[in-house]
Amino acid sequence: MGRTKEVDSNVIEDYDTIRRLIEALVEIRRNNCTQKDVAKSMATSQGAVSAIERMAFDSRLLTIMLYARAVGYRVTGFTIEPIEFHQMSLVSHQEVA
């Protein structure tokens, strides 16, 4: 049962990271253009842009990156950090450029 709580807190942390990214992009969009403008740039509907902004679906990272470009920004500087497991990890700390 302890493992479930650990997984739940990890999911919450990851969700919060994506939420903060989307919130920052929405703020940029609100200051510069409309949802309709973003939709046109992404070749999608205004409703789909609204759903991204509300996190009404499981946003793929690529979709979020396309949204960022549609508002004149790009997502960069991802850092991959090791997760502490009970077993030894084969992956070392890396930064993806």
C-alpha positions in Angstrom: 0.0 0.0 0.0 2.9 2.4 0.6 4.0 2.1 -3.0 0.6 3.3 -4.2 0.9 6.5 -2.2 4.4 7.0 -3.6 3.1 6.6 -7.2 0.2 8.9 -6.5 2.5 11.7 -5.2 4.8 11.3 -8.3 1.8 11.6 -10.6 0.7 14.7 -8.8 4.1 16.2 -9.0 4.3 15.5 -12.8 0.8 16.8 -13.4 1.7 20.0 -11.5 4.8 20.5 -13.7 2.7 20.3 -16.8 -0.1 22.5 -15.3 2.5 25.2 -14.5 3.8 25.0 -18.1 0.4 25.3 -19.6 -0.6 28.2 -17.2 2.5 30.1 -18.3 1.7 29.6 -22.0 -1.9 30.6 -21.5 -0.8 33.8 -19.8 1.5 34.5 -22.8 -1.4 33.8 -25.2 -3.8 36.0 -23.3 -1.4 38.9 -23.6 -0.8 38.4 -27.3 -3.5 36.6 -29.2 -6.8 34.8 -29.2 -7.5 31.1 -28.9 -8.7 31.3 -32.5 -5.3 32.6 -33.6 -3.6 29.7 -31.8 -5.9 27.2 -33.3 -5.2 28.5 -36.8 -1.4 28.2 -36.1 -1.8 24.7 -34.8 -4.2 23.6 -37.5 -6.8 22.7 -35.0 -10.1 24.1 -33.6 -10.6 26.8 -31.0 -12.4 24.2 -28.9 -9.2 22.0 -28.9 -7.1 25.0 -27.8 -9.7 25.7 -25.0 -9.4 22.0 -23.9 -5.6 22.3 -23.8 -5.9 25.5 -21.7 -8.3 23.8 -19.3 -6.2 20.6 -19.2 -9.5 18.9 -20.1 -7.6 16.0 -21.6 -4.2 14.2 -21.3 -2.1 16.7 -23.2 0.8 15.2 -25.1 4.1 17.0 -24.7 4.2 17.5 -28.5 0.8 19.2 -28.4 2.0 21.6 -25.6 5.2 22.3 -27.6 3.1 23.1 -30.7 0.9 25.4 -28.5 4.0 27.2 -27.3 5.2 27.8 -30.9 1.7 29.1 -31.8 2.0 31.8 -29.2 5.6 32.7 -30.3 7.6 30.6 -27.8 9.3 27.3 -27.6 9.7 24.8 -24.8 13.4 24.1 -24.2 15.8 23.0 -21.5 14.2 19.8 -20.3 16.1 18.3 -17.5 15.8 14.6 -16.8 16.3 13.8 -13.2 16.8 10.4 -11.7 13.9 9.1 -9.6 15.0 7.3 -6.5 14.0 3.7 -6.7 14.5 0.9 -4.2 16.6 -0.8 -6.9 19.7 0.6 -8.6 18.8 2.7 -11.7 20.8 2.2 -14.9 20.1 5.7 -16.1 22.3 8.6 -14.8 21.3 12.2 -14.5 21.1 13.7 -18.0 20.0 17.0 -19.5 18.2 16.9 -22.9 19.0 19.9 -25.0 
